[in-house]
Amino acid sequence: MRRLIPCVITTAILAISSSAALAAQSDEQIGTSTANNPVSSQGDMTKALAGLKPEIGIVGFHDSDGLNTTRGSIGLHYDVNMAGLIAGGYSRFYLGPSIGALYSHIGAAGASWFGSSPSVNNGTAGGNLVQFPLEAKLGYDVFDNMRLSVHGGGNLMYRSVAGAMSIDSNTGSNSIWRIYPAIGGDVEFGLTKNVALDIRPDVTLTPLNTVLNATIGVGIALG
């Protein structure tokens, strides 16, 4: 736990610092950007240096009884595009850190999509899940207003009641932090100059059963 917290803080600082560096570089290249970039559409995403993405979604997992179930989730993602900095100018590639947080109320086995009204209260009704994706993202602008990407790295998970999910050997009523490998993808569609729709499925590989996440978010371009 003591080692994980500095890792999260460091990743966030690096992401924010990268955004500032990219924004500064963008200002220096204003005079040449028109010549180097393709013809832009209303939903052009090619100039976005960073994106803040409020999102909602669904998480699939095995509950305390070992059965497949789902719950709703809500969260936020922050992506930074460092490809332009590496290439020294415009690039159709997208490369950079992708961090975020997703919250779900898990509750007990047999609970509703919101984690309420369980069929049996087995002591895990107060269980909550918070996920902190710490990943790298690699993508390509297929069109000015469409990007396909893959992302991968780690998913830092906090369970307020370890036994609310059957994903590892920890089944008690204590809270627990664990980080597991994760991989997934992004499909982004530019809607307006600074707004994009992001569909993001991914898989977290845990010792017993995988955890599936699928979210849809609205990306707001920064810089």
ZIURPE-V359904 format. One line per field, one symbol per residue. ss: DSSP state (~ for helix, > for strand, _ for the rest). A space follows every 10 residues. Layout:
ss = ???
//
This chain:
ss = _~~~~~~~~~ ~~~~~~~~~~ ~~~~~~~~_~ ~~~~~~____ _________> >>>>>>>>>> >>>____>>> >>>>>>>>>> __~~~~~___ __>>>>>>>> >>>>>_____ __________ _______>>> >>>>>>>>>> >>>__>>>>> >>>>>>>>>_ _~~~>_____ _____>>>>> >>>>>>>>>> ____>>>>>> >>>>______ >>>>>>>>>> >>_
//
